[in-house]
């Protein structure tokens, strides 16, 4: 059964060194583990476009605008149907995510999503509540936790439960992250 992989990034804020490491890691994945589609959840859209071109990281990109992005062509939210699942994408700054997740959950349910992907807090997060899986990949550029710079990869196979892996970037290397913050 073919598996599809979704690279999930957020909050670059001009810090391109870690982004370069992620793109090098992404384009050098072993056969059968390639990244097909990439999601960017805001705050550094220009960084993504520039560094993907420089590094030759060719992926289908789905992007939303963050509170520090000034590209008005990017939507604030969108949905992505991927491998039999529906993902609701937003940066999160307009969904009160520092206080609670109810507005985010309501927006995802309105879009009939299975998963809400969001950024803004710069903290990796994974929780299942109200029949919605909430995932924040953390920040590649300016992390706010001791875990450091993080991103996520979601591996999906049609009709099968998907697996979310969190990855960290430190000193030019990518490594698996075991400790993720839950509600």
C-alpha positions as CSV (number, residue, x, y, z in Angstrom):
1,X,0.0,0.0,0.0
2,X,1.5,3.4,-1.1
3,X,2.0,5.9,1.7
4,X,2.0,9.6,1.2
5,X,3.9,12.0,3.3
6,X,3.0,15.5,4.3
7,X,5.8,17.8,5.6
8,X,4.3,20.4,8.1
9,X,6.3,23.5,8.9
10,X,5.5,26.8,10.6
11,X,7.1,30.0,12.0
12,X,10.4,30.5,10.1
13,X,10.7,34.3,10.9
14,X,13.7,34.7,8.6
15,X,15.8,32.1,10.4
16,X,16.9,30.2,7.2
17,X,19.7,27.9,8.5
18,X,17.3,25.4,10.1
19,X,15.0,25.6,7.1
20,X,17.9,24.8,4.8
21,X,18.7,21.7,6.9
22,X,15.0,20.6,6.7
23,X,15.0,21.0,2.9
24,X,18.2,19.1,2.5
25,X,16.8,16.3,4.8
26,X,13.6,16.3,2.8
27,X,15.1,16.0,-0.6
28,X,17.5,13.3,0.5
29,X,14.9,11.0,2.0
30,X,15.3,7.3,1.1
31,X,13.2,5.7,-1.6
32,X,9.7,5.0,-0.3
33,X,10.0,7.8,2.3
34,X,9.9,10.8,-0.1
35,X,7.9,14.0,0.8
36,X,5.2,14.6,-1.8
37,X,3.3,17.5,-0.4
38,X,4.4,20.3,2.0
39,X,2.3,22.5,4.3
40,X,3.4,25.9,5.6
41,X,1.3,27.3,8.5
42,X,2.5,30.9,8.3
43,X,5.1,33.4,9.4
44,X,7.9,33.1,6.9
45,X,6.2,32.4,3.6
46,X,8.8,34.4,1.7
47,X,11.5,32.4,3.4
48,X,9.9,29.1,2.3
49,X,9.7,30.2,-1.4
50,X,13.3,31.5,-1.4
51,X,14.9,28.6,0.4
52,X,13.0,25.9,-1.5
53,X,14.3,27.4,-4.8
54,X,17.8,27.7,-3.5
55,X,17.9,24.2,-2.1
56,X,16.0,22.5,-5.0
57,X,13.3,21.2,-2.7
58,X,10.5,20.6,-5.1
59,X,7.3,19.8,-3.5
60,X,3.6,20.8,-3.9
61,X,3.2,23.6,-1.4
62,X,-0.1,24.4,0.5
63,X,0.5,27.7,2.4
64,X,-1.5,29.9,4.7
65,X,-0.7,33.4,5.8
66,X,0.5,34.1,9.4
67,X,0.3,37.4,11.3
68,X,3.8,38.2,10.1
69,X,3.3,37.4,6.5
70,X,2.5,40.2,4.1
71,X,1.7,38.2,1.0
72,X,-2.0,39.0,0.6
73,X,-2.3,36.3,-2.1
74,X,-2.1,33.6,0.6
75,X,-5.3,32.6,2.3
76,X,-5.7,32.9,6.1
77,X,-7.2,29.4,6.2
78,X,-7.8,26.5,3.8
79,X,-8.6,22.8,3.7
80,X,-6.6,20.1,2.2
81,X,-7.9,16.7,1.3
82,X,-5.0,14.3,1.6
83,X,-5.0,10.5,1.4
84,X,-8.6,10.2,2.6
85,X,-8.4,12.8,5.4
86,X,-9.4,16.4,5.5
87,X,-7.0,18.9,7.1
88,X,-7.9,22.4,8.2
89,X,-4.9,24.7,8.0
90,X,-4.5,28.0,9.7
91,X,-1.8,30.0,11.5
92,X,-3.8,30.1,14.6
93,X,-3.5,33.8,15.7
94,X,-7.2,34.4,14.9
95,X,-8.4,31.3,16.8
96,X,-7.4,32.2,20.4
97,X,-5.0,29.3,20.6
98,X,-3.0,30.7,23.6
99,X,-6.2,30.7,25.7
100,X,-8.0,27.5,24.5
101,X,-8.6,25.5,21.3
102,X,-12.4,25.8,21.1
103,X,-12.4,28.4,18.2
104,X,-9.9,26.2,16.3
105,X,-11.9,23.1,16.8
106,X,-15.1,24.9,15.8
107,X,-13.5,26.2,12.6
108,X,-12.2,22.7,11.8
109,X,-15.6,21.1,12.4
110,X,-17.3,23.7,10.2
111,X,-15.0,22.5,7.4
112,X,-15.7,18.8,8.2
113,X,-12.0,18.3,8.9
114,X,-10.4,15.4,10.7
115,X,-7.3,17.3,11.6
116,X,-6.5,21.0,12.4
117,X,-3.0,22.0,11.6
118,X,-1.8,25.3,13.2
119,X,1.3,27.2,14.2
120,X,1.8,30.6,16.0
121,X,2.8,29.3,19.4
122,X,6.2,28.1,18.3
123,X,5.5,25.0,20.4
124,X,5.0,21.4,19.1
125,X,1.6,20.1,20.1
126,X,-0.5,17.0,19.5
127,X,-3.9,16.3,21.0
128,X,-7.1,14.5,20.0
129,X,-10.3,16.2,21.3
130,X,-13.9,16.7,20.1
131,X,-13.2,14.2,17.2
132,X,-10.5,16.5,15.9
133,X,-6.8,15.9,15.9
134,X,-4.8,19.1,16.7
135,X,-1.3,19.3,15.5
136,X,1.2,22.1,15.8
137,X,4.6,21.3,14.3
138,X,6.4,23.9,16.4
139,X,8.8,26.4,14.9
140,X,11.7,25.8,12.6
141,X,12.9,29.3,13.1
142,X,12.3,30.6,16.6
143,X,11.3,27.7,19.0
144,X,9.9,28.6,22.4
145,X,10.6,25.3,24.2
146,X,13.6,23.3,25.4
147,X,12.9,20.8,22.6
148,X,14.3,23.3,20.1
149,X,13.4,23.8,16.4
150,X,10.8,21.3,15.3
151,X,8.6,20.3,12.3
152,X,6.3,17.3,11.6
153,X,5.8,14.7,9.0
154,X,2.4,13.0,8.7
155,X,2.4,9.7,6.9
156,X,-0.9,8.5,5.4
157,X,-2.1,5.4,3.6
158,X,-5.6,5.5,2.1
159,X,-8.1,4.0,4.5
160,X,-5.5,3.5,7.3
161,X,-4.8,5.5,10.4
162,X,-2.0,8.0,9.9
163,X,1.2,8.4,11.8
164,X,2.6,11.8,12.9
165,X,6.3,12.1,13.6
166,X,8.0,15.2,15.1
167,X,11.5,16.0,14.0
168,X,14.0,18.4,15.5
169,X,16.8,20.5,14.0
170,X,20.0,21.1,15.9
171,X,23.5,22.1,14.6
172,X,22.6,21.3,11.0
173,X,21.2,17.8,11.8
174,X,17.7,16.4,11.8
175,X,16.7,14.1,14.7
176,X,13.5,12.4,15.9
177,X,11.7,14.1,18.8
178,X,10.1,12.0,21.4
179,X,8.7,14.5,23.8
180,X,5.7,16.4,22.5
181,X,3.4,18.7,24.5
182,X,-0.2,17.4,25.0
183,X,-3.2,19.1,26.4
